[in-house]
Amino acid sequence: MTMLTGPPLAPVPPPPPRETGPWPVVAAVATGVWIVLVTVPGQVTGWLVDQVALVIGADRPVAAWPVVAVGTVLLAGAPALALALAPRSPALRATGRAWTAAVVALGATTLLRTVPPVHHEAYLAALAVTAAVLALVAARLGRPPVVVDAAPEGRFGSVSLLAIAAGLAVLLPWAWVGALGGALETLLAALAAAALGALAGALLGAGFWAAFGPGPVRLVLVGGLVAGVALTPLAAGAGQSGVQLPALVLLPPLGFVLAALEAAARHAGRPAGPAPVRRLVGLALLGPLAFTDPEEISLLLSATRDMPFWVAVGTGVAFTVAVLLAVGYGVLLARSRARAPRRGPAALAAAALLAAVAVVYVGPGRPGLYGERLLVVLREQADLTGLPAGTPGRAGRDARATEVYRRLVATADSTQGDLRRTLTRMRLNPTPYYLVNAIETDGGPAVRAWLSSRPEVARVLVSQRLRPLPALAPQARGDQPAPAGPAWNVSLIGADRVWSDLGVTGSGVVVGSSDSGVDGRHPALASGFRGGDDSWYDPWEGRRAPADRGGHGTHTLGSAVGRDGIGVAPGASWVGCVNLERNMGSPARYLDCLQFMLAPFPEGGNPLTDGRPSRAPDVLTNSWGCPPVEGCDPGALRPATAALTAAGILVVAAAGNTGPSCGSINDAPAPYPDVLTVGAVDRQRRVTEFSSRGPAPDGRAKPDLVAPGAAVLSAMPGGGYATLDGTSMATPQVAGVVALMWSANPALVGDLERTRAILRDTAQPVTQPADACGGPQDVSGAGLVDAYAAVRAARSVATG
């Protein structure tokens, strides 16, 4: 007869040998503090280096993360390894082994940050594979210092269910403040979180906990503290470009929760095993990994209530939950020493929290997928050579713009058809573009690789898509009144003399603004709006009337055409488009607005069939740039500015605010030869420190001109005014000067070569800084724009 018996009860491990004195404990405490002091500042410093490089426009310091990885392993791993080799104490050896393994794992995962943040799916896949391999190696090679004979509890025993409940509680705030990326991105984030949970389980298994003896107080306080230190390096490697920072805050308190769960499992007569660790750590890491976009945890967005703010809120709430769980589970354990946790209440708690996560996600959260899209640039671009010269002035410009539009659309229609149909069959939602012959489509790395292999495709760019926020930041507003007379910058370039002495204000000329939007009701701008059904376009939010939440676009357009003394050409009209949302853009959104400027179309119209090139604005002011972090490469928008130039539309663009480094004019479209690139000076005609310098990447001298860009007063949403700094503020003033020139001599409209020559020839010298780069032309171009001299010269030009 075979007797049926239950699983053996876990023998109570013998108390660990007493250390010979306090020094081993002191050494362990010092080592733990040292590991934290090396890990946390190293991660914060590495992230800040990345962010500063992004802000100043420098190349991403890819080598910084390998240096951080090697430095962390050497500095933190050596003392941890010394503890692991301690000859007497099982607790010290278990501590040292867990810490050493965690530090080595951090070194391996930190190396993955050499993957650019824009390729987030590739990073997550690499993180999942690396963590899974490390977990397998740790499970096979790790030998606990204390042998545990009893079998662990079942896969979904009471302790595992309590761990799931705790993990869901920590995940809950992220379901509120965050939003998921694409389907593949979310899947890979879940796999990476699960692999990191498995790695934590391999490091903090039953053998680890057994080393801290049978006493629940020692287990929870000492074992929990040791586990928290071990989780610190593990958290530091969980995510890139700032995602690891929330994990660094969240995971360490969970060490005490895991210790309390292990103590509760002992009441059940068996160790908990790695399952609770896997579930709790995996669910806790799922929040920052899946619900945040690393590219949006950026200093560029930290000035407003944007993603960095909400990540901080989510981190704070989740940390509070983790601390409450540590205290609550410890108290629950202390009050239930006589019995183990029951499975029914534990299952009920896990189910309730799972339901809470679901309710929060579909209620106050942002359900749905918000993955990046791809911009597929085709090899064949429109041939715009041999355009008819036409008559001088707007009639000739309109004829050229119409022909350019026809050729661009014809090229897009003849070359995109097969690929569009294929993408539609694959349900990848293609959107065609013509200004650059390109298609925006859904898709991850696999789709990108497939598209890149097609013969008609030149390259595939990542087109960023911002994830929605729990609440939008308050609208930016100005707290200053309108100037009593012309603003200092308007007077510095002589625009006020153009109005008073020459009687020219820019009337009859239309300025196009692509930016964060425009407050169309601002008193300085309302009367200048051209109106009609084709003068405003918002591809981000679809707003039907001119509006601006960020304020940047209202300020820049005010400097070009604003009334009340703030604008250079107050008599000119304006049209607007939104290409920036929350201070971020993408190649596709920039193209949306540039296409609208070439051939405006009515609301709801199709850009390829309903464009009206005869309604194109005359000059465009562009106080933005498309850096690699937004998905652009150096040539991404080159066909677009070439087409606008061929159509006779002058593109004015900001040089950027990444000075005083030489060669810092990098982000499209500022380096392009057909763009009028503008740097900044202050009241004393000195080139500002922040103004980007040339030469351009192709060796061309840039910027072309400079204009006032320090403490410039202009309009802000809500009717007020504010002073801002930047080449963004200088750029619209040059566009305004062009409007004055073309208003004074309408025959110059569309004559870009003569207009550029006049601006160069009439520019005034400025005070050059000591760092002259390749020469004065790479710091200030031809000099400070002179509106009065330029308009007088424009009037005297004979055209024909």
VOGU-3710 file (C-alpha; in Angstrom, 3 decimals, decimal comma):
1> mtmltgppla> 0,000/0,000/0,000  1,226/3,489/-0,790  0,712/6,070/1,913  -0,275/9,569/0,798  1,450/12,321/2,718  1,569/16,058/2,405  4,674/18,090/1,737  7,195/18,073/4,557  7,235/20,989/6,905  10,188/23,269/6,601
11> pvpppppret> 12,736/22,651/9,321  13,594/25,789/11,185  17,113/26,752/10,164  19,586/26,916/13,003  20,544/30,382/14,140  23,513/31,714/12,269  26,834/31,671/14,033  27,533/34,731/16,095  30,090/37,029/14,599  33,262/37,523/16,575
21> gpwpvvaava> 32,490/41,176/17,088  30,632/44,174/15,692  33,049/44,734/12,845  31,468/42,351/10,304  28,121/44,037/10,825  29,725/47,460/10,539  31,422/46,365/7,330  28,117/45,119/5,920  26,326/48,363/6,774  29,129/50,444/5,269
31> tgvwivlvtv> 29,102/48,307/2,125  25,345/48,686/1,729  25,551/52,453/2,134  28,438/52,565/-0,323  26,544/50,578/-2,954  23,615/52,980/-2,737  25,919/56,019/-2,832  27,661/54,713/-5,946  24,536/53,515/-7,749  22,087/56,381/-7,311
41> pgqvtgwlvd> 24,393/59,343/-8,087  25,894/57,408/-10,989  22,484/56,938/-12,590  21,351/60,500/-11,942  24,627/61,908/-13,282  24,492/59,726/-16,387  20,937/60,846/-17,103  21,839/64,506/-16,579  24,792/64,204/-18,963  22,434/62,793/-21,584
51> qvalvigadr> 19,944/65,594/-20,974  22,481/68,413/-21,029  23,823/67,093/-24,327  20,261/67,120/-25,673  19,572/70,654/-24,442  22,779/72,133/-25,864  22,457/70,203/-29,109  25,632/68,152/-28,660  26,021/64,593/-29,848  24,687/62,049/-27,385
61> pvaawpvvav> 27,616/60,865/-25,229  27,141/57,164/-25,965  30,379/56,231/-24,186  29,143/57,727/-20,912  26,983/54,745/-20,006  29,708/52,102/-20,478  31,899/54,241/-18,225  29,110/54,354/-15,630  28,661/50,584/-15,955  32,326/49,728/-15,477
71> gtvllagapa> 32,759/52,278/-12,699  29,741/50,990/-10,795  30,849/47,355/-11,054  34,364/48,152/-9,872  33,462/50,553/-7,101  30,396/48,780/-5,707  31,176/45,193/-6,688  34,533/44,859/-4,934  33,295/45,392/-1,341  30,183/43,324/-2,048
81> lalalaprsp> 32,362/40,462/-3,273  34,450/40,721/-0,109  31,282/40,177/1,935  30,335/37,214/-0,237  33,658/35,594/0,683  33,161/36,120/4,422  34,242/32,870/6,087  31,933/32,636/9,117  28,520/34,231/8,777  25,884/32,769/6,412
91> alratgrawt> 24,007/36,068/6,626  27,020/38,051/5,501  27,756/35,608/2,695  24,139/35,707/1,510  24,221/39,505/1,679  27,461/39,727/-0,266  26,311/37,279/-2,935  23,022/39,075/-3,518  24,692/42,469/-3,677  27,508/41,280/-5,946
101> aavvalgatt> 25,072/39,666/-8,355  22,873/42,784/-8,385  25,828/45,059/-9,131  27,044/42,804/-11,958  23,503/42,767/-13,373  23,465/46,574/-13,237  26,703/46,694/-15,197  25,223/44,493/-17,928  21,922/46,347/-18,204  23,575/49,775/-18,123
111> llrtvppvhh> 25,507/48,888/-21,285  22,171/48,625/-23,107  21,733/52,380/-22,871  24,009/52,773/-25,847  20,812/52,069/-27,839  19,359/55,492/-28,826  16,173/56,332/-26,874  14,287/56,807/-30,135  14,604/53,036/-30,692  12,750/52,132/-27,533
121> eaylaalavt> 11,425/48,772/-28,723  14,950/47,585/-29,506  16,094/48,633/-26,053  13,209/46,857/-24,314  13,848/43,674/-26,295  17,534/43,766/-25,366  16,656/44,426/-21,715  14,237/41,492/-21,626  16,779/39,087/-23,145  19,648/40,316/-20,953
131> aavlalvaar> 17,632/40,104/-17,737  16,329/36,645/-18,644  19,850/35,349/-19,327  21,134/36,873/-16,093  18,246/35,280/-14,176  19,037/31,882/-15,681  22,733/32,194/-14,855  22,003/33,401/-11,317  19,583/30,512/-10,726  22,073/27,924/-11,988
141> lgrppvvvda> 25,223/29,277/-10,383  23,856/30,643/-7,142  24,282/28,277/-4,201  22,569/29,469/-1,035  24,717/29,468/2,108  21,862/27,772/4,000  20,219/24,606/2,690  16,430/24,724/2,572  14,800/21,307/2,483  11,143/22,202/2,313
151> apegrfgsvs> 9,386/22,728/-1,010  8,167/26,243/-1,680  4,491/27,066/-1,581  2,327/26,586/-4,669  2,354/28,909/-7,645  -0,657/30,862/-6,421  -0,536/30,304/-2,706  -1,594/32,940/-0,234  1,815/34,603/-0,097  2,108/34,776/-3,884
161> llaiaaglav> -1,366/36,285/-4,049  -0,378/38,886/-1,458  2,696/39,682/-3,571  0,469/40,149/-6,642  -1,810/42,424/-4,631  1,172/44,501/-3,509  2,505/44,727/-7,071  -0,863/45,846/-8,406  -1,079/48,481/-5,670  2,279/49,905/-6,781
171> llpwawvgal> 1,191/49,698/-10,432  -2,086/51,537/-9,782  -0,697/55,128/-9,853  0,924/54,487/-13,241  -2,399/53,425/-14,732  -3,603/56,915/-13,767  -0,675/59,190/-14,726  0,774/57,241/-17,655  -0,223/55,966/-21,078  0,842/52,899/-23,015
181> ggaletllaa> 2,962/53,011/-26,153  2,388/50,779/-29,164  1,305/47,145/-28,974  4,814/45,768/-29,512  6,324/48,344/-27,190  3,861/47,409/-24,433  4,471/43,686/-24,930  8,231/44,157/-24,769  7,892/46,319/-21,653  5,884/43,538/-19,996
191> laaaalgala> 8,497/40,948/-20,996  11,313/43,145/-19,701  9,501/43,686/-16,389  8,868/39,939/-16,069  12,514/39,133/-16,841  13,715/41,646/-14,268  11,277/40,128/-11,782  12,739/36,693/-12,527  16,226/38,084/-11,976  15,146/39,500/-8,620
201> gallgagfwa> 13,639/36,122/-7,737  16,914/34,382/-8,555  18,826/36,787/-6,305  16,326/36,776/-3,418  15,185/33,165/-3,332  14,451/30,941/-0,364  18,146/30,349/0,328  18,740/34,073/0,658  15,996/34,517/3,236  16,984/31,391/5,196
211> afgpgpvrlv> 20,358/32,950/5,962  18,688/35,466/8,274  17,474/32,878/10,765  14,070/31,900/12,080  13,220/35,084/13,967  10,635/37,180/12,088  11,945/40,473/13,462  15,475/39,835/12,245  14,145/38,492/8,963  11,967/41,536/8,274
221> lvgglvagva> 14,283/44,267/9,532  17,689/42,915/8,556  16,653/40,746/5,597  14,349/43,469/4,300  17,113/46,062/4,489  19,571/43,793/2,681  16,950/42,998/0,036  16,245/46,694/-0,435  19,922/47,394/-1,106  20,030/44,472/-3,567
231> ltplaagagq> 17,013/45,868/-5,393  18,692/49,284/-5,786  21,192/48,228/-8,501  18,505/46,085/-10,091  16,213/49,136/-10,314  19,047/51,286/-11,645  19,269/49,072/-14,710  15,514/48,930/-15,322  14,900/51,431/-18,108  16,723/54,150/-19,980
241> sgvqlpalvl> 16,668/57,901/-20,439  15,144/58,548/-17,020  12,798/55,561/-16,644  15,293/54,042/-14,201  14,905/57,009/-11,833  11,342/56,124/-10,726  12,426/52,486/-10,351  15,260/53,593/-8,058  12,685/55,141/-5,756  10,096/52,357/-5,921
251> lpplgfvlaa> 11,991/49,094/-5,513  14,067/49,525/-2,330  11,056/49,808/0,064  9,671/46,625/-1,454  12,565/44,719/0,117  10,741/44,964/3,466  7,498/43,841/1,825  9,269/40,773/0,437  10,793/40,046/3,832  7,360/40,243/5,476
261> leaaarhagr> 5,942/37,894/2,841  8,759/35,430/3,484  8,028/35,548/7,214  4,349/34,961/6,488  5,255/31,955/4,344  7,186/30,463/7,229  3,994/30,500/9,276  2,582/28,240/6,568  5,387/25,781/7,194  7,307/26,331/3,942
271> pagpapvrrl> 9,443/29,076/2,343  7,907/31,419/-0,174  10,436/30,674/-2,889  11,141/33,061/-5,789  7,524/33,355/-7,007  6,437/36,273/-4,754  9,624/38,171/-5,599  9,069/37,705/-9,325  5,478/38,849/-9,185  5,966/41,859/-6,927
281> vglallgpla> 9,093/43,220/-8,624  7,754/42,510/-12,117  4,473/44,322/-11,511  6,219/47,232/-9,797  8,569/47,725/-12,771  5,768/47,370/-15,317  4,512/50,834/-14,365  7,479/53,006/-15,404  8,547/50,655/-18,209  5,173/50,426/-19,968
291> ftdpeeisll> 3,357/53,630/-19,033  6,084/56,202/-19,737  7,992/57,227/-22,855  11,687/57,696/-21,994  12,065/60,466/-24,562  9,454/62,524/-22,723  11,207/62,295/-19,334  13,291/65,207/-20,496  14,594/68,508/-19,202  13,174/70,018/-22,400
301> lsatrdmpfw> 9,678/69,412/-20,991  10,411/70,120/-17,354  9,520/73,824/-17,444  5,791/73,087/-17,646  3,461/70,513/-16,112  4,418/67,899/-18,668  5,587/64,298/-18,550  8,451/64,863/-16,055  5,952/66,375/-13,634  3,502/63,494/-13,960
311> vavgtgvaft> 6,267/60,901/-13,705  7,311/62,572/-10,462  3,701/62,446/-9,248  3,362/58,773/-10,169  6,679/57,981/-8,521  5,715/59,804/-5,333  2,341/58,072/-5,049  3,827/54,647/-5,859  6,624/55,183/-3,321  4,068/56,090/-0,669
321> vavllavgyg> 2,133/52,938/-1,508  5,344/50,879/-1,248  6,160/52,310/2,180  2,604/51,743/3,417  2,781/48,175/2,145  6,052/47,600/3,973  4,539/48,875/7,227  1,148/47,257/6,663  2,464/43,820/5,763  4,825/43,957/8,731
331> vllarsrara> 1,999/44,859/11,121  -0,236/42,182/9,589  2,497/39,625/10,132  3,023/40,703/13,741  -0,690/40,354/14,513  -1,029/36,958/12,854  1,986/35,086/14,193  -0,167/32,230/15,288  -1,427/31,451/11,808  -0,425/31,836/8,184
341> prrgpaalaa> -2,266/34,142/5,781  -5,362/32,534/4,329  -5,672/32,069/0,600  -9,235/33,371/0,281  -8,657/36,899/1,631  -5,376/37,102/-0,281  -7,110/36,157/-3,543  -9,864/38,675/-2,833  -7,309/41,448/-2,253  -5,480/40,624/-5,499
351> aallaavavv> -8,738/40,533/-7,468  -9,908/43,825/-5,970  -6,657/45,573/-6,857  -6,673/44,121/-10,371  -10,169/45,529/-10,825  -9,005/48,880/-9,427  -6,141/49,050/-11,934  -8,566/48,287/-14,773  -11,111/50,876/-13,600  -8,478/53,584/-13,171
361> yvgpgrpgly> -6,955/52,787/-16,559  -10,233/53,057/-18,488  -11,602/55,869/-16,296  -9,276/58,717/-15,261  -6,440/57,048/-17,191  -5,795/57,186/-20,913  -6,804/53,834/-22,418  -5,488/52,866/-25,817  -2,122/52,564/-27,523  0,056/55,568/-28,352
371> gerllvvlre> 3,043/54,111/-30,126  5,432/55,948/-32,390  4,829/55,989/-36,134  7,277/55,694/-39,002  8,029/58,174/-41,775  8,961/56,289/-44,949  10,970/58,539/-47,283  10,925/57,329/-50,868  13,931/57,405/-53,164  12,239/59,299/-55,979
381> qadltglpag> 11,627/62,947/-55,200  9,945/65,419/-57,525  11,991/67,070/-60,267  11,591/70,806/-59,786  14,111/71,970/-62,359  13,157/74,046/-65,368  10,331/75,963/-63,700  9,098/78,955/-65,746  10,467/82,285/-64,537  7,064/83,969/-64,816
391> tpgragrdar> 6,318/87,623/-64,225  7,736/89,534/-61,262  5,691/89,793/-58,090  2,907/87,731/-56,645  1,401/86,645/-59,954  4,648/85,010/-60,974  5,095/83,559/-57,513  1,595/82,039/-57,617  2,251/80,487/-61,005  5,486/78,896/-59,777
401> atevyrrlva> 3,843/77,654/-56,582  1,018/76,092/-58,606  3,458/74,252/-60,863  5,567/73,086/-57,921  2,462/71,761/-56,187  1,364/69,950/-59,358  4,723/68,246/-59,794  5,003/67,262/-56,143  1,539/65,705/-56,026  2,050/63,932/-59,351
411> tadstqgdlr> 5,279/62,365/-58,078  3,632/61,230/-54,854  0,662/59,713/-56,697  2,799/57,871/-59,234  5,314/56,408/-56,762  3,364/55,736/-53,561  0,398/53,743/-54,841  1,700/50,206/-54,403  3,185/50,862/-50,980  0,078/52,704/-49,776
421> rtltrmrlnp> -2,149/49,788/-50,802  0,120/47,270/-49,097  0,211/49,278/-45,862  -3,563/49,685/-45,963  -4,043/45,926/-46,346  -1,771/45,456/-43,336  -3,961/47,929/-41,389  -1,004/50,190/-40,681  -2,931/53,440/-41,390  -0,671/55,108/-43,994
431> tpyylvnaie> -0,765/58,894/-44,447  0,772/60,203/-47,698  2,925/63,329/-47,985  4,021/65,162/-51,086  6,281/68,052/-50,029  8,718/65,316/-49,159  7,690/62,207/-51,076  6,971/60,123/-47,981  4,360/58,089/-46,117  3,743/58,074/-42,381
441> tdggpavraw> 2,566/54,706/-41,068  2,192/52,609/-37,954  4,844/49,983/-37,271  7,644/48,875/-35,004  11,163/47,572/-35,661  10,000/44,621/-37,787  7,909/46,839/-40,066  10,758/49,321/-40,217  13,208/46,625/-41,302  10,783/45,377/-43,945
451> lssrpevarv> 10,177/48,880/-45,291  13,889/49,656/-45,361  14,463/46,607/-47,555  12,042/47,751/-50,251  13,737/49,122/-53,383  11,612/52,278/-53,605  12,384/53,324/-50,011  15,354/55,582/-49,268  15,145/55,467/-45,464  12,686/55,090/-42,616
461> lvsqrlrplp> 12,555/57,601/-39,750  10,802/57,338/-36,410  7,978/59,881/-36,253  7,397/60,714/-32,608  3,969/60,580/-31,042  3,410/62,185/-27,655  1,562/60,192/-25,044  -1,404/61,995/-23,478  -1,231/63,469/-19,983  -3,696/63,242/-17,075
471> alapqargdq> -4,238/66,981/-17,365  -2,754/69,579/-19,663  -0,543/72,288/-18,249  -2,189/75,672/-17,670  -2,030/77,970/-20,647  1,116/80,093/-20,696  0,315/83,757/-20,090  2,155/87,036/-19,960  2,183/89,310/-16,933  3,547/92,461/-18,559
481> papagpawnv> 1,664/95,300/-20,291  2,106/96,361/-23,890  5,046/98,705/-24,466  4,387/102,438/-24,378  6,006/102,792/-27,805  7,966/100,599/-30,170  9,787/97,821/-28,316  13,574/98,237/-28,036  14,271/95,490/-30,537  11,934/97,046/-33,111
491> sligadrvws> 13,775/100,354/-32,773  17,214/98,715/-32,801  16,679/97,395/-36,336  14,956/100,630/-37,480  11,527/99,154/-38,172  9,744/102,041/-36,443  11,495/104,469/-38,817  10,154/102,424/-41,736  6,630/103,038/-40,460  7,067/106,743/-39,709
501> dlgvtgsgvv> 9,491/107,893/-42,396  8,657/105,571/-45,283  4,986/104,869/-44,535  5,461/101,082/-44,929  3,958/98,648/-42,408  3,855/95,387/-44,330  0,357/95,649/-45,750  -0,415/93,300/-48,620  2,085/90,659/-47,439  1,170/87,411/-45,646
511> vgssdsgvdg> 3,461/85,821/-43,055  3,081/82,125/-42,247  3,869/80,857/-38,754  4,512/77,193/-37,925  4,872/76,871/-34,174  2,968/75,966/-31,001  -0,059/77,878/-32,281  -1,356/81,434/-32,100  -3,780/83,123/-29,731  -6,022/84,488/-32,448
521> rhpalasgfr> -7,918/86,699/-29,989  -4,879/88,572/-28,709  -5,391/92,315/-29,322  -2,002/92,605/-31,013  -2,780/89,774/-33,464  -6,534/89,465/-33,924  -6,896/92,058/-36,680  -3,991/90,627/-38,667  -5,447/87,149/-39,168  -6,084/86,614/-42,882
531> ggddswydpw> -9,263/84,621/-42,254  -11,138/82,323/-44,585  -11,265/78,553/-44,340  -7,614/77,998/-45,277  -5,595/80,183/-42,903  -5,313/77,897/-39,883  -4,395/74,226/-39,430  -3,869/72,178/-36,269  -2,739/68,620/-37,101  -2,179/67,791/-33,416
541> egrrapadrg> -5,545/68,535/-31,824  -7,726/69,593/-34,734  -8,690/72,924/-33,173  -10,725/74,952/-35,665  -9,765/78,446/-34,515  -6,290/79,832/-33,829  -5,228/78,893/-30,308  -1,993/78,450/-28,409  -1,448/76,689/-25,098  2,332/76,950/-24,871
551> ghgthtlgsa> 2,708/80,626/-25,812  5,837/80,243/-27,950  3,994/80,657/-31,246  2,023/83,682/-30,071  5,233/85,342/-28,921  7,161/84,696/-32,122  4,357/85,742/-34,462  3,852/88,865/-32,356  7,455/89,885/-33,090  6,791/89,527/-36,812
561> vgrdgigvap> 3,390/91,171/-37,323  2,047/92,196/-33,904  0,452/95,567/-33,324  1,041/97,736/-30,211  4,733/98,275/-30,993  5,888/94,670/-30,667  5,920/93,579/-34,322  8,248/94,586/-37,124  5,509/94,518/-39,812  2,257/95,365/-38,002
571> gaswvgcvnl> 0,350/95,873/-41,240  1,019/92,386/-42,586  -1,482/89,529/-42,373  -0,751/86,094/-40,960  -1,731/82,446/-41,256  -0,813/79,777/-38,736  -0,192/76,084/-38,221  0,584/73,990/-35,121  3,693/71,860/-35,537  4,715/71,774/-31,859
581> ernmgspary> 2,734/70,148/-29,071  4,111/70,503/-25,553  7,363/71,805/-27,056  7,879/68,613/-29,076  7,442/67,816/-32,752  8,011/65,045/-35,260  9,027/64,865/-38,927  5,422/64,276/-39,976  3,983/67,196/-38,006  6,646/69,527/-39,367
591> ldclqfmlap> 5,730/68,343/-42,863  2,025/68,838/-42,159  2,614/72,533/-41,579  5,131/73,099/-44,356  2,705/71,478/-46,825  -0,060/73,725/-45,532  2,172/76,738/-46,145  2,827/75,746/-49,766  -0,807/74,978/-50,583  -3,336/75,863/-47,858
601> fpeggnpltd> -6,470/73,730/-47,867  -9,875/74,096/-46,202  -10,680/72,446/-42,913  -11,105/68,717/-43,413  -9,592/68,908/-46,879  -7,085/66,560/-48,456  -3,640/68,193/-48,823  -2,955/66,272/-52,042  -6,172/67,244/-53,815  -7,531/70,374/-52,126
611> grpsrapdvl> -4,396/72,519/-51,857  -4,560/76,135/-52,963  -1,024/77,284/-53,843  -2,306/80,709/-54,867  -3,204/81,225/-51,193  0,290/80,424/-49,949  1,828/82,967/-47,547  4,790/84,962/-48,837  7,365/84,411/-46,090  7,534/81,747/-43,371
621> tnswgcppve> 8,867/82,214/-39,856  10,092/78,983/-38,249  11,352/79,152/-34,670  11,912/75,420/-34,311  14,298/72,658/-35,291  13,916/68,916/-35,681  16,682/67,096/-33,736  17,410/63,351/-33,838  15,475/62,803/-30,597  12,326/63,816/-32,507
631> gcdpgalrpa> 13,148/61,435/-35,343  14,800/63,704/-37,919  18,063/63,020/-39,681  20,066/65,825/-41,339  18,266/65,523/-44,680  14,759/64,788/-43,430  13,230/68,119/-44,492  15,659/69,066/-47,252  13,224/68,371/-50,135  10,581/70,434/-48,335
641> taaltaagil> 12,606/73,637/-48,089  13,872/73,122/-51,649  10,283/72,909/-52,901  9,193/75,994/-50,966  12,165/77,906/-52,334  11,359/76,775/-55,877  7,834/78,087/-55,326  9,176/81,522/-54,350  8,304/81,259/-50,653  11,082/82,495/-48,361
651> vvaaagntgp> 11,815/80,186/-45,429  13,289/81,963/-42,387  14,490/79,658/-39,591  16,088/79,951/-36,157  19,748/79,002/-35,850  19,125/77,346/-32,474  20,104/78,010/-28,877  23,036/75,630/-28,536  25,865/78,189/-28,598  28,544/79,152/-28,015
661> scgsindapa> 29,863/75,854/-29,397  31,151/76,103/-32,949  29,358/73,965/-35,509  26,202/73,886/-33,374  23,759/74,737/-36,198  22,742/71,143/-36,778  18,995/70,595/-36,530  16,885/70,794/-39,681  16,050/73,138/-41,319  18,599/75,691/-40,028
671> pypdvltvga> 21,681/74,280/-41,839  20,014/74,102/-45,271  21,446/76,416/-47,952  18,056/77,679/-49,154  16,934/78,682/-45,639  17,575/82,161/-44,251  19,061/81,233/-40,868  18,941/83,763/-38,027  21,103/84,124/-34,909  20,576/86,443/-31,932
681> vdrqrrvtef> 22,109/89,615/-30,471  21,327/91,613/-27,333  20,650/95,359/-26,823  24,359/96,148/-27,209  24,513/94,372/-30,586  26,565/91,587/-29,060  26,018/88,042/-30,259  24,400/86,176/-27,380  26,082/83,209/-25,731  23,157/80,922/-26,554
691> ssrgpapdgr> 23,032/81,751/-30,276  24,168/78,704/-32,259  27,279/79,034/-34,385  28,364/77,686/-37,727  29,707/76,348/-39,893  26,894/74,068/-41,030  27,674/70,344/-41,310  28,436/70,755/-45,028  30,959/73,539/-44,271  28,611/76,313/-45,370
701> akpdlvapga> 28,774/79,575/-43,411  25,791/79,970/-41,091  23,854/81,873/-39,748  22,928/84,276/-42,536  21,904/87,193/-40,310  21,325/88,094/-36,682  18,498/90,003/-35,012  17,573/90,971/-31,427  16,897/87,829/-29,384  17,549/88,675/-25,726
711> avlsampggg> 14,751/89,947/-23,471  12,366/90,493/-26,386  8,900/91,676/-25,365  5,999/90,209/-27,324  2,486/88,836/-27,053  1,413/85,858/-24,949  -1,905/83,982/-24,814  -4,644/85,683/-22,852  -3,878/89,234/-23,955  -0,701/89,840/-21,948
721> yatldgtsma> 2,943/90,231/-22,856  6,221/88,684/-21,740  9,950/88,867/-22,447  11,685/85,765/-23,767  15,187/84,910/-24,985  16,301/82,845/-27,949  16,986/82,768/-31,643  13,276/81,918/-31,779  12,618/85,544/-30,874  15,102/86,876/-33,445
731> tpqvagvval> 13,794/84,857/-36,413  10,319/86,435/-36,809  11,855/89,892/-36,852  13,781/89,006/-40,014  10,566/87,597/-41,505  8,928/90,907/-40,607  11,680/92,860/-42,360  11,072/90,794/-45,513  7,373/91,624/-45,226  8,253/95,331/-45,080
741> mwsanpalvg> 10,534/95,010/-48,134  7,930/93,210/-50,209  5,218/95,608/-49,104  7,405/98,510/-50,230  8,134/96,823/-53,569  5,578/94,128/-54,453  7,601/93,202/-57,533  10,129/91,603/-55,171  7,596/89,068/-53,892  8,985/85,622/-54,678
751> dlertrailr> 12,360/87,008/-55,808  14,339/85,264/-53,111  17,795/85,844/-54,567  17,453/89,628/-54,716  15,791/89,733/-51,318  18,648/87,804/-49,727  21,205/90,035/-51,417  19,526/93,181/-50,103  19,392/91,809/-46,573  23,071/90,875/-46,693
761> dtaqpvtqpa> 24,212/94,130/-48,257  22,327/96,357/-45,811  23,146/94,446/-42,603  25,024/96,289/-39,878  28,149/95,084/-38,061  27,847/93,610/-34,581  30,205/93,067/-31,672  31,919/89,759/-32,260  32,665/87,431/-29,345  36,153/86,089/-28,786
771> dacggpqdvs> 35,122/82,624/-29,984  34,822/83,471/-33,679  34,615/79,839/-34,832  35,539/79,738/-38,532  35,214/83,515/-38,769  32,610/86,240/-38,184  30,370/84,741/-40,861  29,915/81,630/-38,694  28,831/83,682/-35,691  26,780/86,578/-37,046
781> gaglvdayaa> 26,575/85,974/-40,791  26,289/89,208/-42,737  25,468/91,071/-39,510  22,449/92,670/-37,827  19,394/93,039/-40,042  18,610/96,692/-40,788  14,943/97,166/-41,631  15,232/100,818/-42,629  18,182/100,299/-44,985  16,686/97,120/-46,427
791> vraarsvatg> 13,336/98,741/-47,237  14,984/101,759/-48,833  17,123/99,442/-50,943  14,101/97,345/-51,879  12,266/100,436/-53,106  15,126/101,334/-55,394  15,420/97,884/-56,976  14,210/97,686/-60,554  12,680/94,319/-61,420  11,608/92,948/-64,693
//
